[in-house]
């Protein structure tokens, strides 16, 4: 079955953790796929407000899965909007204050940090290149609108402590020092299935690329799930195909392997 839609994670898949840029081979491969009639979609854990590192291919993108599937859209059309219940949001905010960790609180278009700590700057600014978050912005006004994702900076042990108090939520960890929390049912795999049905694709016509734990659901849901060479063993075990790393032309090589491009 011919591939008609390709879904790409950003960090570690499209964008190198080493250079913080999209390799030229990836840019060229995606442009070629687009020329060949393949629709291009982003599939990221990032909130919309901090998708700031894909400018080289932004003009090629047909739609977005963001917040790990809690908010999906094509142009001005919202396809999925799944906020976290208010009581779960408040449970995390109260726990973060009590146990002294930072949480990124994410609305549909805006974000703020509760209980800022330097670990945010170390990971999001220095490692991930996110430079457009105002760490002084209060969360109060944001809490009056739907919250689509919470990103706490804590260990898996601390995660296990709080999650029972957030019964409507799931965690998708792709970094040892933080995780992304969304409402149950909001994951990249469910988002792909919803997007495909809405846009008229068969699952077998969809290929997905990823490298982190939050990509497992979409790799398993797509007709073809491709793990990057820099992915963990656990992620690779869930993929249909393992390509080379983001820094070793992984996307181009996989698209060639499956005949999407020459």
N, C-alpha and C positions, 0 to 999 in steps of 0.2 A: 504494500500500500504506500502510495507516494506521500511524502511529508508535506503538509500544508501550513503547519504552525510550529514555531520553535520558541521555547521558553528558557530564559537565561537568568540564573542567579547573578548577582553583581560581585560582591566581595569574594575573591578567591576563585571566581569563575570567569567573569568578564574582566575584572580589574585585578591586577597583580598586587599581592600584599607587599612585594618588594619595591615596585616602582610607583604604585598608586595610580597606574595608568592602564588603559586597554591596549594590549599589544597590537601592532600594526597588522599582523596576520589575522587577528580576530576581527578587526575593523573591516579588512578586505573580504574576509569570508562571510561576514554578516551582510555586507553590501551585495555580494554575489548571490547569496541565498535570496535576498530581497528581489534582486533582478530576476531570479528564477521563479518568482511568484510565491515564495514562502513569507508568511506574515511573522513579524518579529515582536515578541512579548518579553517584558521584564518580569522576573519572579524573585522578589527580594523581601528580606525581613526589615529593610529600612523603611521608616516613615517617608511619606512624600516629601516632607520639608527638608530631608537631608539626602535626597538623591542628587548629589552634586558632583559625581565623578564619571558620568557617562556621556558627556557632551559630544564626544567624537562620533557617537552613533545615535544620538537623540533624534535626529531627523528621520531615522529608519524605523523607529519604534511605533508599533500599532496599538499597543495597550499595555497595561500594567497590573501585575499582582503585587501589592505592597502590604506592609505589616504582616508578613507571613500568611497572607490570604484573607485578612480581616477587611481589607478595602481593595477592590478591584474595579478598574474603569478602562473605558476606551473613549478617548476624546473627552467630551463633556458628559458622557453617559456613565453613571454608576451602575455596576453590575452586581457587586457584593459590598455590603456595609454591615459589619457585625461588631457592635460595640461590646465592651465588658460591662456587666451589671455594676451599678454604682456601689453596692455593698462590697463587692470583691475589690474594687479600686480602693475604697476607703480602708479595707483590711490591710492592703499592702502599704498604703501611706502610713498608717498607724504603726505597723510593724517596722517599717524603715526608720521612723522617728525613734522608736523604742530601742532598736538594735543597731542604729547608727550606720545605715548604708544608703547609697544614692539610688534613686529611681528616675529614669526618664519617663515622663508621662506624655503620652502621644495622643493628641486629637487628630481629627481628619486632615487638617492642613497646618496645624501648629503644634509645637512641643515645648516642654519646660522641664527643668530638673528639680526634683525634690531632694533636699539634703545633699547639696553638691559636695563631692569629695574629689581629690586629685586623680583618682583612678579613672574618672571620666575623661579628663584631659589626656592622660597617658594613652588610653585605648582609642577613644573616638577621635581626638584631635591629632595626636602624634602617629598612631598606628593606622587609623582608617581615613584620615584626612578630612574629617568633618569639622569645618571651621565656621559654620553659620548658626550655631546655637548660642543664644544669650543665656549664660549661666546664672544671671541675676533675675531673670524673668520669673515672677511668682506663678505658682500653679493654681492659685485660687480661681481666677476667671476661667481657666481651662477646664476645671472640674465641673463647671456648669454646662459643658457640652459633652457629647459622647466621647468616651475614651476607647480607642481601638487597640492600644498596645501599652504594656508596661515593661520597661527594661531595667530590672534591678541588677546592681553590681554586687553579686555575692556568689558563694560557692554552691556546689550541688547539695552539700549538707544543709546549708541555710535554706535552699530551695525546698528541700523535703520538709523543713520545719513549717514554712508558711503555706504551702499549697493546699493542705487540708482546710485552711481557713478561706480558701478561694475556690469553692466547689464547682463554680461554673467555668473554670479556666483550665488551660493546658499550657505547658512550658515547652519551648523549642530552643534548646541550648546549642549554640554553634561556637561558643568561646568559653574557655574555662572560668573566666572571671565575670561573665554576665549571661543572662538568658533573656529571651523574648517571651512574654506572656500574653496570650490572646484568649478570647472566649472559646470554649469547646466547639469544635467544628470548623474553626477558622485556621486552616493550615493550607500549605501550598498545593497539596494533592486535591483537596476538596475544591479549592479555587480553580485549579486547572479543569476539573470535570465540569464545574459550573460555567466557566468561560467557554469551554469547547461546545457545550450544549447550546449556550446562548448565541454563539457565533457560527454555529453550524458545522463544526469539525467533528469527525469521528475520533475517538481516542487513539486509534491506530495511526492517525494522520498527524499526531503531535509528538514532538521530541523535546525532552527537557534536559537541562544541564545544571549540575550543582556540585558543591564540595563539602557542605556542612551538614550537621545533624538536622537542621531545619529544612533541608532539601530532600530528605529520605521519602517523605510522603509524595512529593511530585515525581521523583524518580520512579517510584513504584506505580504511580497513577498514569503516567504518560505511556504512549505506545512504545516508545524507546526512552529509557532513562540512562543518561550518560554521566558517570562520575569523573571528575577531573583527576589527573594523576596526583595532585596535591591533597586529595581528599583523605580522610581517615579510613582505616581498614573497615570500620563498621559501615561507613557510607558506601564504600566500594562494593561491599558484600550485598547491598540492596540494589545495585545498578544492573542494567542489562549489558552495559559496555563500559570499559574503563579506557579513557583516552590519556594523553600525556598531560602534563601540568599546564596551568595558565601561562607560565613563562616559557613553555616548550610547544607553543602553537596547538594547544589541546583542542580548542574549538574548531579551528580549521581542519585538523586531522580527523576529527570525528565526523564533521559534515562531509568531508571527502569520502570517508569510510562508508557512510550510509548513502552516498550518491546524491546528496542534496546539492553539492557543488562539484565541479570538475577538479 
